[in-house]
Structures are given as structure tokens and as C-alpha cells.
Amino acid sequence: MVRALLLSSTLLLACDGALKHRGSTTPELLDDGWPVATVAQSGLDADAIEQVHQRLLDERHFPGVRTLLIVKDGALVSELLVRTPADRDRPHSLMSVTKSVTSMLWGIASDRGLTPPLDTPLCEVLDAPACAGLADERKRAITLRHLLMMRSGLDFENVDFSREQWVGRPADPLRAILDKPLFAAPGEQFRYRDCDPQLLGYALERLVGEREARFADATLFGPLGIGDVVWNSGPIGESMAAHGLYLRPRDLAKLGQVMLDDGRWQGRQLVSPAWRSASTRALQPSNDPFDYGFYWYVLTDGAGFAAWGSGGQYVLVFPQKRLLLVMTSAPDSVGFEGSRLEEVVALTEAIWR
């Protein structure tokens, strides 16, 4: 039903006029820290890039796409703004790309000696009342590593999570998660979910002594010159660690460049190479065609790794090619072409292969 309504809306808009508009894809040099270059200077295949652009601009395909940025050798070489030039400077909902940012922030906290070993039980990090009187004592075995690997075993599906946590707004949202039953013993099974990174977010905030969003401003966004940030919060002011972040496309690309460049931004080390490597290594098969690390997808054949958010939000990192692709889309375009990582990997293969 939801998909039918979205499709009807898309068709109505298309009848009133084209959704997509061809403009210049040459990035403008701004005072935002990004050097720019031409496609010819980058050495990338201009014809391959043009074919991707034509596909994205086709009204029959990728209906939700808004922007596609290409970065090569640390310079922005192409910036496709599909619907309106205003999308360049507008924060976009990153959906589950937020999880990958949470992973980066955990790594930064770890690098600073603020976190215990990953095999530490979550209940040892939280305030004592948070785990008092748990109906199933096996939950005390949930470790920080289990959360980073989506292996808590808590039976809390994502559609229920958003409805109960952010709409229902329980008085004790952390305990509301921990009170969910287990579908498997902690560490036993992988299941992609929002409750695990949210629990990790609570642990991070406890360990660093401030909200995740504020920690990000001080340790990541600030050093990158990212100022126009929206990070939604929950009922007790906690940052939504799984899907609450909004960034401008160029700012999202900065995070990708940090991960491409072994944790550095233009020579400044923000995330340690060790954490960058650990978080983007295939640790387990996921429910999708790609393996999974610590909130990062690992592409096949060792080509690279990716952050993926619902509806078509992507950061695709190809270290050996010194190449970065960033796409944003309307987050409500779930189920349409372009909302699956494998579709965008296939679309852009002629660029990165």
C-alpha cells in the first residue's frame, strides 16, 4: 500500500513536470575544504560517468535520487544535482548511514582511551539500574562487540523499534530495549537491526560524558569544517545512533574521504588506521549480498566498502582506486530502483572497476 501511494505521488509529480533536470556536473570551488578537478584531470572514464548520469537523469529509473558526487585522489571531480541545485547545500537524511558514523565515533573514542575492550559486557558500562532485575539474565552477556556486529540477540524489529522508541517515547528508552526478549543467545546470530547501534550509542554517551552529536561536533565534524548538521534526538535527549543524522552531500563525502584515506582528512588523523581497518573488514555474512563489518558493508572481491542508508543513501569507498562515490536520495523511496546497495554498485561499476 505504501509503495503504491509513493508510486502514485511520483507519477503525479511527473505529470506536472519533470522531476529531474540536467545541469552542470562540474563542481564549483567553494570555501568548504574541497579541492576540485575535472573528470579529464582525474583520469576516470568520462563516457562511463556520462552513462551513469544519463541513467540517473532518466525519469523511468532511480526515481528517488537527488545527488551523486565523485571524488578522485582527494578532489571533487563531478557533482550531479538531479532535482535542484539547492540540494547541494541542503542537509539530507542519511538514514542508516548514521550507523557507520556511530562506528567512526566509537573508533575515535577508543583511540582516545575512553572505551573499554570490545568484549566488555554492556551492563558493565551502563549505570547499575539499567540492567537491574532483567527477566533473562543471559542479556548480561551482551558485549560491546556483539552490538557492533549486530549480534545482541534482542528481538526488536526495526519497524517496531522506530514506532515504540521515537513515536511512543518511553520514559526509559534504554530499558525498553533491554526488556525485549532474546531470539538467540548473545553473540550467536547476526540480525541487522537498529536497537544494537542505539545501545552502543547509549554506551558511547556514558563513556564520553556527553551526547553523541556533541562528541561528533568536537572530534569529527568540527575538524572537518562541517557545521550544518542535524542529528535527531530521542525522548531523553539521546542522539539517534542508528538513523538520525542529516548532512549535506559534500560533508558526507568528507566522512567517506576520511575512511578512504586511512582515517585522515588532508593530513590530519581523525580516526586511527587500526579502527578504520577493523570496522571495514568482513567479519560475518549479512542478510544481503555483501558481508558486514562494524556498521560498514564490505564489497565483493575486496573492491572496497560502503555505508548504506534506507531509500538510497550511499558512501562507496574504493581505496585501491583512490575513489569515492556518494549518493543521496529521497529517504521515502524504499523499494524503488536505487534503494538497494547492489543496484548502485552495479550502476557505477564501469567507473570504479
N, C-alpha and C positions, 0 to 999 in steps of 0.2 A: 504493500500500500504506500509506504513512504517513498519507495523508488518510483512508483507510478506518479505520485504527486510531484516529485522532483523533475521527472521527465516532462510532465505537462508544463511545469513552470519554465523549463528550458525551452520547450517548443514555442510557448507564448512569447518569450523574450525574442526568440529567433524570428518570429513572425513580425514583430515590431521593428526589427532591425538587427543587423549582425551583432553577435556577442563579441566577436574577435576583430581586431583591427591591426593591419600591418603598419608598423612604424620602423624607425631606425633601430637596428640592433647594436650599433656602435656605442659602447658605454661612454657616458660623459665623465670627464675628470672632475671629481668633487673633492671637497676638503673632508674626506671621511677615512683617509688612510689607505685607500685602494689605488695602487698604480693601475693604469690602463694600457692596453696594447691592441693592435689589430689582429684579426684572425691570421692574416698573412704573416705577421711577425711571430705569431705563436707556433707556426709550423703545423697546425691542425688542418685537417681536410675540410676546406671551405664548402665543397659540394656536399659532404656528409652533414655538416652543420645546417646547410640550407635545406636539405631534405627533412631533417628533424623539425626545423622551423615551419616548413610547409605543412607537415603533419599536425603540428600543434595549432596552427592557424586555421586548419580545416574545420569548419563548423560541425562536420559529421564525426569528428574524433576528439578525444580528450576534452570533453565539454567543460570540465571544471578548472582547467589550467589557467593560471594567471601570469606566472613569470618563469623564465628559465635563464639562469646565469651560468656562464662557463668561465672558469679560471684556469689559466695555464701558466706554470712557472711563477706563481705568485702574483700574476697580473690579471685583471678582469678584461677578457677579450670579447665577450658577447653578452648582451643583456636584452632578452626578448621580453617585452611587456605586452601581453596578449590582449588584455581588455582595455586598459587605460594607463597612460604614463604615470598617473597618480599612485599606481601600485608599487612603484619603485620606493616611495617614501612612506608607505603605509605599513604598520606592523600587521603581520598575518598570523593567524592561529597555526601553531606548529603541531598541534595535537601530540601524538606520541613521540615526535622528535624531542619533546621535553624530557623523555626518559633518558635519551642519550646525553642531554645537557646535565641531568642529575648525575649520570655516571661520571662525566668530566669533573663536576664539582666534588663528588666523593673522592676522586683521584687527587684533586688539589688539596682537600682536607687531609688525606692520607700523606701526601708529600710533606705537609707541614707538621706531621706528627700529632694530628688531632684525633685520629681514629685508631681503634684497637685492631688487632689482627682480624681478618675476614671470617675466621672460624669462631669468633666470639658470638655467643648467643645474644639475640636481640634483647632478651629480657634483662641481660646484664648491663645494657646501655641505657634502657629506659628508666624512668622513675619507678620505684618499687611498686606503687599501687597499680601501675599499668598492667602488670602480669599477675596481680594477686587474685587467687581464687579461680583460676582458669578451669573450666569444666574438663578439659582434656589436657593433661599435664604434658603430653607429647609436644605441645606448642612451645614449651620452654626450650626445645631443641632447635627451633628455627634460628639459624645463624645469619649474619650479615651476608655471607657468601650465598646462602640459599636465596636471599632476597635479590641479590644481583643476578642470579641465574634463573629467576622465576621458578623457584622450587620450594616455596614455603609450604605447599600442600593445602593452603587455605582455600576453601570452596566459596569463592566470591567472584562471580562472573562480572565482566566489565559493564554490561548494561545495568545490572543491579547495583554495581558499585557507584556509578555516577548518580543514579536516582536516589539511592539511600544516603550517600555521603554528602553530595553537593546540593541536592534538592531537599531531601529530608533533614539535613543539617543536625545530626545527633549532638547531644550535649558533650559527649566524649567520643569523638570520631575515631580516635586511635583504638580505644577499647572495643568499639563497634566492629572494627576489622578483626581484632584478635578473638572476638567471641564467635566468629564464623566457624562452622565445623571443618574438619580436615577431610579432603577427598583422598589423600595419601599421606604417608608419614613424611615429615620434613626432609627434603633432600632427595626423595625417591623419584619424583616425576616432574618433568618440565611442563608448565602450562602458562602460556602468555596471559598476563593479567595486569590490571592497574594497581591492585592492592599491594603487591610486593614493592614496587618503587615508592608507593606512598609511605609504607612502613619504613623503607630506607630513608625517605625524606624526613620522617619524624626523628629517626636516629641521628641523621646529619644535623638537624637543627639542635638537638640535645647536645651533641658533641661540640659544635662550633659556637653555641651560645647565642644564636640569632636565627632569624628566618632564612630559609634557603635563598629567597630572592635578594635579601640584603647581602648575604655572603657572596652571591654571584656578582652583585654590583661591585663589591670591593676587590674580588680576586680574579674575575674573568671579564665581565662586561666593561668595567672601568678601564682596565689596562688595554682593552681593545677599542676604546673610544665609542662604545655602544651606550647611548643614553636614552633612546626612545624605546623603552621596554615596558611591556605589560605582562605581569605574572599574577594570574588569578589566585585567590586565597580561599581557604575553607572556613568552616564555622568558628574555629578558634584562632583564625589568623594565619594558619599554616599555609605554606606555599603548596600548590597542587603539583606534586613532584612527577606525576605521570603524564599530564596533558594540559597544563595551564598556561604555557608560555606563548607570548606573541613577540615576534621580531620582524624587522624589515629584512627583505631578501638579502641585501648586501651585508647586513650584520650577521645573518645566519651563515652566509658564506665565510665570514671571518672565523666562525667556530669550526667550520669544515677545514679551513686552511690551517688552523692550529693543529687539528688532528692529522692532516696530511704532512705537516712539517715537524713531526715528532714532538708535538706539544709546544712549538714555538710560534710566536707571531712577530715577524720581521726582526728576528734575532733575540727576542725576549722569551725566556722559558716560562710558560704558564702552567703546563701540565707535564709531568715527568715522562720521558720516553718509556719508562718501565710501565706506567699506568696506561699510556696510550697503547702499548703493545698488548698488555694483558686484557684490556677491555675490548679490543678489536680482534681477538684470536677466537677461532671456532672452538667453543667449549662443549657444545651439545647440538644435536639436531633440533630444529624448531618444528612447529606445525606448518611451516611454509617451505618453499623450495630452497631456502637459504639457512645456513647454520647461524647460531646466535652466540654472542659473547656477553659482556656486561652491558646490556641495553644497546648493543650495536649488532646489526646483521653483517654476516661475513659472506661475500660474494663467491661464486664458484670459481674454481681454478686459481684461487689466490689473487684474483684481479684487484680486489680492494674490499672496501667495507662501506656500510651505509646506515644512515638514520632514516626511519620511515614513520610518517605520521598518517593517520586516517584521512582519506579523501584525496591524497596526492601531495603530501609534503615530503620532500626528499633532500638528503645530502648524500651524494655519491662521491666517494673518495678513492682515487686510483694513484697510490703513492709512486709506483714504478713509472707512471706516465707523467707525474707531477701535475695531475689534472684533477679538477674538482667541478662537479655539476650540482646545481641547487635548483630545485623546483618548488614553487608554491602553487596551491590550488584552493578553490573554494572547499572548505572542510566538509560541507554537506553533500559532496559529490561521491559519497561512498557507493561502491557498486558499479560505477561507470568506468569506462576505459581510462586508464591512468591512475586508478586508485590502488593498484597492486604494484609492488616493487618489481616483480618480474616483467611487467609490461614496460616500465620505464627503462629497465636495464636493456631489454630487447630493442626498444626505440632508439636508444643512444649508443648501441654497440659499435656502430661504424665510427663514432667519434672516439671512444675510449679503447677499442680493441687494438 
